[in-house]
Each structure stands twice: as structure tokens, then as C-alpha cells.
Amino acid sequence: MKQLIATATAAALSLLAGCVESTGDTRPGGGAATGTPSRAEQACLRDVTRTTNNANVTLLSSSYSEAGTQVVIGVGPQRARWRCIGYKDGSTADIMSLTDEGRL
């Protein structure tokens, strides 16, 4: 069972790797994004995918902090905005939609 879960997780992350776009990145050192999401960003991509049940996710921006990285992710073809706090250990918190669903 553990092998099946590990294989499914690896497959999902490899699919997400092709969907990542980073803009407005403010990582330590202030340099441009390397194209590879940080562990905190990957955790947010994973958990927003799970929360929304939609694998079409795009990394829109992230703001690094020692306390936790705030990550904004676009979901679906309209890139509905979701926010997540990602941590270095791969955990996440405060996943929430930033879309005004009353206007949809």
C-alpha cells in the first residue's frame, strides 16, 4: 500500500512539474526564480491540487519568509487564485480561495 501511495504521489508531482509558472517570486537573496519550485511551493501545489481536486495548477507568485512562504496558485483554465502557506518541512496551512465566488 505504501508503495502504491508513493508511486501515485510521484506521478502527481511529475504532472505538476509541467504546469508550474512562477512570477513575483521573492526568495531569499532576491534572485529570479530558478524554475524549480521550492519545497514549500511544491507542498502548496500538492495540497491545493488535493483541496480543489484539480491538477491544473500554476504557481503565480510566492513570498518567502522564515515563518512560512506565502504561495499564490492559479487553478483551472481561468487560473482562479488560491493562497497557501508552505513550510520548509513540506507541510502547509491556511489554504483558501482568493476568488470572489459570488461574482462567478
C-alpha positions as CSV (number, residue, x, y, z in Angstrom):
1,M,0.0,0.0,0.0
2,K,2.8,2.4,0.9
3,Q,4.5,1.7,-2.5
4,L,1.2,2.5,-4.3
5,I,0.8,5.8,-2.4
6,A,4.4,6.7,-3.1
7,T,4.0,5.9,-6.8
8,A,0.8,7.9,-7.1
9,T,2.4,10.9,-5.3
10,A,5.4,10.8,-7.6
11,A,3.2,10.6,-10.7
12,A,1.1,13.6,-9.5
13,L,4.2,15.7,-8.7
14,S,5.7,14.9,-12.1
15,L,2.4,16.1,-13.8
16,L,2.5,19.2,-11.7
17,A,6.1,20.0,-12.7
18,G,4.9,20.8,-16.3
19,C,2.3,23.2,-15.0
20,V,4.5,25.5,-12.9
21,E,4.9,29.1,-13.8
22,S,6.5,31.5,-11.3
23,T,6.1,35.2,-11.2
24,G,6.7,37.7,-8.5
25,D,9.0,35.4,-6.7
26,T,10.7,36.8,-3.6
27,R,13.0,34.1,-2.4
28,P,16.0,34.7,-0.1
29,G,18.7,36.7,-1.9
30,G,16.1,38.4,-4.1
31,G,17.2,36.5,-7.2
32,A,15.0,35.4,-10.0
33,A,13.1,32.1,-9.7
34,T,15.1,29.1,-10.8
35,G,12.2,27.4,-12.4
36,T,12.2,24.7,-9.8
37,P,9.6,25.3,-7.1
38,S,10.9,25.3,-3.5
39,R,9.8,22.6,-1.1
40,A,7.3,25.0,0.4
41,E,5.9,25.8,-3.1
42,Q,5.7,22.2,-4.0
43,A,3.8,21.4,-0.8
44,C,1.3,24.2,-1.6
45,L,0.9,23.0,-5.2
46,R,0.3,19.4,-3.9
47,D,-2.2,20.5,-1.2
48,V,-4.1,23.0,-3.4
49,T,-4.4,20.2,-6.0
50,R,-5.9,17.9,-3.4
51,T,-8.2,20.6,-1.9
52,T,-9.6,21.6,-5.3
53,N,-9.5,18.2,-6.9
54,N,-8.0,19.9,-9.9
55,A,-4.4,19.1,-11.2
56,N,-4.4,22.1,-13.5
57,V,-2.4,24.4,-11.1
58,T,0.0,27.2,-11.8
59,L,2.4,28.8,-9.4
60,L,1.6,32.5,-9.8
61,S,3.8,34.0,-7.0
62,S,5.4,33.3,-3.7
63,S,6.8,35.4,-0.9
64,Y,9.4,33.8,1.2
65,S,9.6,34.2,5.0
66,E,11.4,32.2,7.6
67,A,8.0,31.8,9.3
68,G,6.5,30.3,6.1
69,T,6.2,31.0,2.4
70,Q,3.0,32.6,1.1
71,V,2.2,31.0,-2.2
72,V,-0.5,32.1,-4.7
73,I,-1.6,29.4,-7.1
74,G,-3.9,29.6,-10.2
75,V,-6.3,26.7,-10.5
76,G,-8.0,25.6,-13.7
77,P,-8.1,27.3,-17.1
78,Q,-9.3,30.6,-15.6
79,R,-6.5,30.5,-13.0
80,A,-8.8,31.0,-10.1
81,R,-6.5,32.3,-7.3
82,W,-5.8,30.3,-4.2
83,R,-3.5,31.1,-1.3
84,C,-1.4,28.7,0.8
85,I,1.3,29.0,3.4
86,G,4.1,26.5,2.8
87,Y,6.8,25.4,5.2
88,K,10.3,24.1,4.7
89,D,9.3,20.7,6.2
90,G,6.7,20.2,3.4
91,S,3.6,21.0,5.5
92,T,1.0,23.6,4.6
93,A,-1.6,25.8,6.3
94,D,-4.3,28.3,5.6
95,I,-5.3,27.0,2.1
96,M,-8.1,29.3,0.9
97,S,-9.7,30.6,-2.3
98,L,-9.0,34.2,-3.2
99,T,-11.8,34.2,-5.8
100,D,-15.0,36.2,-5.1
101,E,-17.2,33.2,-5.9
102,G,-20.3,35.5,-5.7
103,R,-19.2,37.1,-8.9
104,L,-18.7,33.9,-10.8
